[in-house]
Amino acid sequence: MPTKKYQLAAYRQAALRPDYELDLGEGKSIVIRQPDVSEVCDLNGMTDPREVLKLLAKDEYEPLMEAISGEPGGVIQSLIDDLVRHFGLGK
Protein backbone atom coordinates (compact mmCIF):
# COMPACT_ATOMS: atom_id res chain seq x y z
CA MET A 1 0.00 0.00 0.00
CA PRO A 2 1.33 3.51 -0.87
CA THR A 3 2.68 5.53 2.03
CA LYS A 4 1.77 8.90 0.56
CA LYS A 5 -1.28 10.17 -1.33
CA TYR A 6 -0.55 12.69 -4.11
CA GLN A 7 -3.06 15.39 -4.98
CA LEU A 8 -4.02 16.34 -8.53
CA ALA A 9 -4.94 19.79 -7.21
CA ALA A 10 -1.32 20.34 -6.14
CA TYR A 11 -0.02 19.51 -9.63
CA ARG A 12 -2.66 21.76 -11.18
CA GLN A 13 -1.78 24.68 -8.91
CA ALA A 14 1.95 24.29 -9.59
CA ALA A 15 1.36 24.22 -13.36
CA LEU A 16 -0.91 27.26 -13.67
CA ARG A 17 0.62 30.12 -15.66
CA PRO A 18 -0.84 33.47 -16.70
CA ASP A 19 -1.73 34.11 -20.31
CA TYR A 20 1.12 35.10 -22.61
CA GLU A 21 0.65 38.58 -24.05
CA LEU A 22 2.73 39.58 -27.06
CA ASP A 23 2.93 43.32 -27.60
CA LEU A 24 2.83 44.02 -31.34
CA GLY A 25 3.31 47.76 -30.95
CA GLU A 26 0.89 50.55 -31.86
CA GLY A 27 -1.35 49.53 -28.95
CA LYS A 28 -1.98 46.03 -30.37
CA SER A 29 -1.29 42.75 -28.65
CA ILE A 30 -2.06 39.05 -28.96
CA VAL A 31 -2.99 37.00 -25.90
CA ILE A 32 -2.26 33.27 -25.88
CA ARG A 33 -3.85 30.97 -23.30
CA GLN A 34 -1.95 28.18 -21.57
CA PRO A 35 -2.14 24.86 -23.44
CA ASP A 36 -3.88 21.95 -21.77
CA VAL A 37 -2.47 18.44 -21.29
CA SER A 38 -3.90 17.14 -24.58
CA GLU A 39 -2.33 20.00 -26.52
CA VAL A 40 1.03 19.49 -24.82
CA CYS A 41 0.92 15.78 -25.69
CA ASP A 42 0.19 16.70 -29.31
CA LEU A 43 3.44 18.71 -29.39
CA ASN A 44 5.46 15.51 -29.03
CA GLY A 45 7.41 14.88 -32.22
CA MET A 46 6.35 18.08 -33.97
CA THR A 47 9.20 19.60 -35.95
CA ASP A 48 7.42 22.14 -38.18
CA PRO A 49 7.51 25.48 -36.33
CA ARG A 50 4.25 26.54 -37.99
CA GLU A 51 2.47 23.51 -36.59
CA VAL A 52 3.95 24.06 -33.13
CA LEU A 53 2.90 27.71 -33.18
CA LYS A 54 -0.56 26.79 -34.48
CA LEU A 55 -1.06 24.40 -31.58
CA LEU A 56 0.24 26.84 -28.97
CA ALA A 57 -1.44 29.98 -30.31
CA LYS A 58 -4.78 28.33 -31.07
CA ASP A 59 -7.29 30.97 -32.28
CA GLU A 60 -4.55 33.60 -32.35
CA TYR A 61 -2.45 31.70 -34.89
CA GLU A 62 -3.59 33.62 -38.00
CA PRO A 63 -3.19 37.10 -36.50
CA LEU A 64 0.14 36.03 -35.01
CA MET A 65 1.46 34.74 -38.33
CA GLU A 66 0.27 37.90 -40.03
CA ALA A 67 2.20 39.95 -37.46
CA ILE A 68 5.47 38.00 -37.77
CA SER A 69 5.45 36.86 -41.41
CA GLY A 70 7.75 39.65 -42.63
CA GLU A 71 10.16 39.38 -39.70
CA PRO A 72 13.57 37.64 -39.81
CA GLY A 73 13.29 33.84 -39.78
CA GLY A 74 14.68 33.42 -36.27
CA VAL A 75 11.70 35.26 -34.78
CA ILE A 76 9.42 32.22 -34.99
CA GLN A 77 11.78 29.95 -33.05
CA SER A 78 12.48 32.62 -30.44
CA LEU A 79 8.74 33.11 -29.98
CA ILE A 80 8.16 29.37 -29.63
CA ASP A 81 11.02 29.11 -27.13
CA ASP A 82 9.53 31.94 -25.06
CA LEU A 83 6.06 30.36 -25.11
CA VAL A 84 7.49 27.01 -24.00
CA ARG A 85 9.43 28.68 -21.15
CA HIS A 86 6.51 30.91 -20.13
CA PHE A 87 4.11 27.97 -19.86
CA GLY A 88 6.67 25.73 -18.13
CA LEU A 89 6.73 23.13 -20.89
CA GLY A 90 10.52 22.78 -21.18
CA LYS A 91 12.67 20.39 -19.26
N, C-alpha and C positions, 0 to 999 in steps of 0.2 A: 504494500500500500504506500502511495506517495506520502512524503513527510511534509510537503508544502503545497498549498493550493495557489495557483497563479490566477490573476484576475485580468480578463479581457479589457476591462475598463482602464486598468493601469497602462496597458499597451496603447490603447486608444488615446489616452491623455498625453502620453509621452510622444506620440506621433503627430499630434495636431500642429499644424503650421498655418500662419495667416496666408491670405491670398497673396499672390505675386503681382505687383503692379509695375508695369513697364511704362515709364514716362517717354512719350514720343516727341515731346516738345510742343510748342504752340498750344498749350493747355489740353492736349490730348493724351490719353493713356489707355492701356489695355490691361485688364485685370484677369488673371488666370487662377482658377480654383485648384486646390490640392487634388491630385489624382487619388482614386480609391484603389483598393487592393487589386481588383480585377484589371484596372488600367495598368498598374505597375507590373503585374504578371504578363500583360500583353507586350510590355517593353522588351522582355527577354528575347534576345537574338536579333532585335531590330538593328539594322546598320544604316538604313537610309535616313539621313537627318530630317528630311521632310516628313517621313512617317512618324518619327519620334516626336517632332514638334506638333504634328497633327494630333497625336494622342494626348500629349501634355496640354496643349492649348485649347483643345476641344472646340467650342463654338467661336473662339477668338482666332482660330487658325487663319482664316482668310484675311481678316484685317491685319493680323500680324505679318503674314507673308507679303501683303501689299506694302506694309510699312518698311520691311527690311529687304525687299527684292532688289533694290538698286545699291545696296550696301556692299562692302567688300565681303568676299566669301567666308572669311573667318568669323563673321558676326553670328552666323547661325549656330556654329558649334559653341561659341562663347555663351550665347543665350541658353542653349540646351544645358551646358555645364552649370550655369547659374540656377536654372530651374531645378535641376537635380539636387544641387547643394541646398537650395532654399527649402525644398520639400523633404530633405533628409533621405534621399533615395540612394545616395552613394554609399560606398563601403568605407 
